[in-house]
Amino acid sequence: MIDDPARNPGLLKLDLYCKGMQLDESCFVEDDGGRPIMRTRAGLGSGLELILPDGLWTNVPVTEPFAKRSPYTLKKNRGAYEIYLDGKLAARVGLSPQPVWYDWKTSQGRAMRRVGTLQGTYLGIYPARVCEYWLEYPGHPHKDNCKFCSVGLNLGKDDGDEKTVQEVVEVAIAAWRESGVTYVDFNTGHYDGDTFIDILEPYIRRVKEETGVLIGVQTPPHPDLARYDRLKEMGVNRVSFCFEIFDRKRFEEICPGKHRQYGLNTYLNAVEYCARLAQKNTIMDEPWVSNGEIIAGLEDPQSSIDAIEWITEQGAIPTVCVFRPLLGTDLASAEPPRTEDMVPVFRRLYEACMEHDLPIGLAPNINVSLVMLPEEGRYLLDDAAKYRSKEFKLAVKKKLFRTKFLTAQKRLRDRRHNVHAERYPTAVTH
């Protein structure tokens, strides 16, 4: 492993998550075509979207107190943006481009950026009301939201409230046509009555029909696991379960609502069940992936590694976030994790995925800014040649899948253009 962030883009991405970055007065990000710093309903999002060397997309903390003492500074020099580490040039970077459709209005008059936002290069949509863990109402006399989460702080600021299917389809088409989006992720919180999948299904059907993109769903675990068979049949490609913490005592402490309503075992059972649904798939099928999502930095690093090993043993793929103490949250005054503690976690993420032959990095044009992808853990290996034969096989699968998927996308785009222009003019004719 190259242990210099100036020479290792993967380590730089991780180090920026842990240390944040200061903005020099020379930076005028939005004026220069970059994306605004938005606090959307991605509960760990808040930062500046950048593209690092090797095309790694990231969301860098810049507004939190810990970022103000960061050794990293972003400067604009002769029209180019550069990151400096302790006053020395570390990397030349690009601004993640602001989509042309962000300020377009839906047919119902709402700015499209308030319906869906790009997180890296995929479209994130939170179509329903705020997670009920943030609410107080009869029968639920106090909030029991996850202590790291900012979801209840963001609604009404940069993200709109409940969104119609028509609005979401318009935004999905605009992102598909203008930004080349290949993946749309739908996210909900907890709602009494386990209605979260019922809420999402109409959106999923319409977006899949109109764009053919890959679809992800992130919800609490439904008590009727057969609902995931139905999602798979509907064309969903990924289901993700955010249990956040593998240590049971810490899970109860940090995620009181999830502990009360579901319990850790319910999340783990859902990850395992959905992973089994993928066992009969081939590379030429509609893909299906089960994810278990954790937040490194909220428990001992070894516990995060234990979670990664458990998830991959089930045939699921871990999603690993880095804890970010966001302004206004219950953990706002906590310290972010140390980079040196996170390196073994993300190294093990890559190793475990390769050891279990999991299909990481197959889909085209999916760059995630809020997390380090499993394949990006390769930058942290001590022996980069260790998995060479497995990487070759994975590269073949990637080429086959991408060719099939992009060919189908082109045919659908050509076939649906006139239909979209007639039915969804706000998404096509700006």
N, C-alpha and C positions, 0 to 999 in steps of 0.2 A: 504494500500500500504506500502511495505517495502521501506523506503526512503534512504537506504544505498546501493550504487552501488555494494559493495562487497558482498551483500546478495541478490541482485535483478538483474539477468542477463539482463532483459528488460531495466531497468533503466541504467545499465552499457552501453548497446548498444547505448541508446539515448545520454548519457553523453559523450561518445566517439565521436559521430557525432558532438556534439557542441563544444568540447574542444580539439579534436585531441589527439595526443600522441607523445611522444619523443621516439627515439630508442636508447637504450644503445649500447655501442661499442661491447658488447658481442653478439649482434644479427647478424647472417649471414643467412638471411631468405632463399635466393635461394639455398645456399649450403646445407641447412637443409631440402630441399624438398618443400619449400613454393613457392607461386606464386610471380613473379616479380611485382613491382609497375608499373602499366601501365596506361597511359592516353589514353584510348580508346575513341571512339566517344559516349560514355555515358557522356553527357554533365556535369554531376555532379560527375564523378568518377575520382579518382586520388590516392587512398590510398592503405593501406596494408590489404590484405584479411586475416581475422582470424575467428576462431570458438570459441565462448564464451561458458561458462557453459550453460547447458540445450540445447546445440546444436544450439545456435543462431549464424548465420553467419553474418559477418559485414565487411565493408570496412572502415578502420579507417584513417582519415586524418593524414599524417605524413610529408608532404613536404611543406605545406603552413606555412606562418609566424605565424599564431595563434597557430599552433601545437607546435612551439618551446617554448612556455611559458605554455604548458599544465602541469597540476599536475600529469598526467599519464605518466608512463615510461614502455616500454617493455624491459624485461631483459631475458637472457638465464641463467638458473641456473641448473647445473648438467644435462644438456641435455634437460631440459624442459623450455618452454616459459611461462613467468609469467608477469602479469600486476601489477604494483605498483601504488598506489594512495597516493601522499604525503609521499612517502617512505615506505608505508606499503603494504603488499601483499593484492591485491584486487581479483585476479582471476588467476587460471591456465588456459591457453588457448592452442588451437591447431593452427598450421599453415594450412590454406586452401591448400590442396595438389596441386602441379603443375601437370596438366594433362600430361600423357606420350605422347600424340599426339601433344602437342604444337609445338614441333620442327620438327614434320613430315612435309614433303613437299607434296603439292598437285601435281596432274599430270602436272600442269603448272609451277611447281618449286617454288611456294611461300610457306613460312612457314605458317602452319595452324593457328598459333596464330594471324596472320595478316589478316585472313579471318573471324574468329569468336573467341570469348573469353568467358570463363565461368565467370559469374557474380553471385557469390554464387555457386549454383549448376545448373543453367540454362544457355543455350547457347544464347548469344547475337550476332546478325549479323546486320551489317550496309552495305548492298550490293551495294549501289549506291554512286554517287559522293557527295561531301559535300553540306550541306544545302545552297541554293542560297542566303539566307540572309547574308552570309559571303562574297559574291562576289560583285565585281564592274564590270559592263559591260554596253554596250549601252542600254539605257532605264532604267538602274538601276545604277545610278552614285555614289551611296554611300552604305556602309554596313548598314544594320539595323537588325543585329543579336540580339538575347536576351542577355541582359547585363550580366547575370550570366553564360552563356554557354561557354564551351571550345571546342566545336565541331570543329571549324575552326582552332584551334591551334594544334590539335592532328593528323590530317590526314597526312600520310607520316612518322609519328614517330612510334607509336605502332600499328597503324591501316592502312591497305592498302586502295588503291583507289578502283575504280569499280571492282567488283568481278563477275566472270562468274557463271552461274547456276551449271556447273559441279564442280567447286571449292567448292561452298557452300554445295552441296550435299555430297561431299567427307568429308568435315569437320563435317557436321551434323551426318553422319554415324559413323565417328570416335568417336565423343562425345557421341553418343548413345550407342555404343558398349563398349567403354573403360571407360566412366565416368558415365554411367547410366542415361544420360540426358533424362528427360521426357517432357521438354518444351523448345521450341525454339522461341525466340522473334526477330521479324524483325522490323527494325526501319529506317525511312527515315526522311529527313527534307522537307522543302518547295522547289518545283520546279515549274517554270512557266508552265502553261498549265495543272496544276493539274494531272501530270503524275505519281504521287507517287504510287498509287495502281496498275496502269498498270505495273510499274517496278517490283513490288513485286510478282505479281501473278504467274509468271513462277517458281520462287523460292519456293513459298508456295506449289504449286501443287507437285513438285518433292520431296521436303522434306517430305511432308505428305505421299506420296505414298511409299517412301523408308523406312520410320521409324515409321509412325503412331503416332508420338509424338503430344502433344498438341502444338498448334501454336498461337502465339500472334502477333499482328500488331500494331505498333505505328506510326501514320502519322498525318499530319494536317487533318482537316475535309474536306471530299470531297463534292463538291457542289451537286452531285447527290447521295442522301442518299441511293438510291436503290443499290448502289455498295456494301453496307454492307450486304444486303440480299444475294448478290452473294458470298461475302467472307464467310458468314456463311454456304452456300450450299457447298462451296469448302472445308470445314473442318477447317476453322479458329475458334479458341475457345475464343479469347480475342481480343478486340479492345480497344485501349487506346488513349485518347485525352488529350494532355498536354497543358492546358490553364494556368497553373502555378499559377495564381493570380486571386482571386475573386473580389478584389477591383478594380473597373473599372479605376480609375485614375492611380493606381499603375500598372495595366496591360498595359496601354498605355505607361507609362514611361519606364518600364522594358522590355517590349516585343514589340518594335516599329514595327517590321516586321509583327508579328502576328496581331497587331492592324490594320495596314494598309491593309493587304491582306484579313483578315478574320473578325476580330472583335470578341469580347468575346461571343456575342450571337450565332455566328456560331458554336463555340466549344460546348457551352451548348446545342444547338439543336441537335448536333450529339451525345452527351452523352445520351440525353433523347431518341432519336430515337433508338439507338442501345440497350438501356436497355429494350425497349418494345419488341425487337426481342427475348428476353430470356423468356418472360412470358409464352410461351407454352411449354417450356422445362421441362422435368422431370430429376431426378437424373440419370436415365439409358440412357438418350440421350447423343449425343455428346454435351459436355457443351459449353455454350456461355455466356460470361461476358462482360459487358461494364464498362470501367474504366474512371474516370475523375482524372487527375493527377495534383497535386498542389505542391508548394514548400513552406513549412512552414519556416518562418523567413524572407520572403520578404514582408510581410504585417503584420498588426496587428494580433496577435493570434486569436482574436475573429472573424476576417474575414476568417481565415483558418477554424475555427469551423463552421462558416456559410456555407462555401463551402462544408465541409463534410456533413452537414445536408441536403443541397440541393441535392448533388449527391446521397446520400442514399435514399432520398425521391423519386427519379426517379427510384429506383431499380438498380442503378449502384453501383459499389464498388470504394471508393476513393483509390488512390495511393498517399501517402504523403511522399515527400522527405524532408530532412532537408537541408536548404541552406548551401552551402559550398563555401566560397570565394576562387576560384581557381586561381592559378598563371596565369597571363597573360590576365585574363578576365577584363571586364570593372568594375567589382565589386571586384577586387582582394584585394583592401585595406579596404573593408567593414568588419565589425565584424560578426562572426557567431552568431546565436541566443543563448539566455541563456536557459539552460536546464529547469529551473523552469518555463519558458514561454512555453516550448514545451510539458511539461507533460500533461496539460489539453487538448491540441490538440490531442495527441495520445490516451489519455484516451477516449476522445469523439469519436475518430475513431472506437475504439472497441465497445463502447456502441451503436453507431448509426447503425453499421453493425448488431449487435445482435437484436436490436429493430425492424429492418426491415427484419429479417430472411434471410440475404444475405449469399450466399454459400462461406464463407471464409475458406481457408486452406484445401480444399478437395483434391486437386491433390497431388500425392506422389512425394517425392524427389524434391520439389521446395523450396529451401532456398535462400532468396534474401539478398544480402549483401549491396546494395546501399540504401535500404529503410527499415524502420520498417514495417513489414507486419501488416495488421489489427489485426490478431489474437495475435500478440505480444504486442498489446496495453493492453491486459489482465493483464500484469505485473504491470500496473499503476493504477489498480482499487483500490478504497478505500474499497469496499466490494466485495471480490472475489466470494462470493456465490450468488450474485445478479442474475446472468444469468444461474444458474445451470441447470434448466430444458431445456432451449434453447441450452445450450452446449451439453446436452445429445442427443438431437435430431440431432444436427449437427454432433456429433461423429458417430451416426448410418449412416447418409448419407455419411460421409467420408469413413467408412468401406466398404459400398456397392460400392461406386464409385471406390475406390482404388482396390478392388478385381476384379471388371470388367475390369478396365483399365490395370492392370498388367498382368492379364491372356491373354488379347488380345496382349499385348506387347510381351510376351513370345512366343506366337504362331507365330507372325510376325517375330520375331528375328530368330527363328528356320527355318522358311520357306524361308527367304531371305538371309540366310548366303551364300549359294553358288552363288546366283545371285550377291551379293555384292562383293564377292571375284573375280568374273569374270569381272564385270563392273567397280568396283571402288577399284582396288587392293591397291592403296595408302592408302585407309581408313581402310583396313582390314588386310593386310599381312605384316605390319611392324614388 
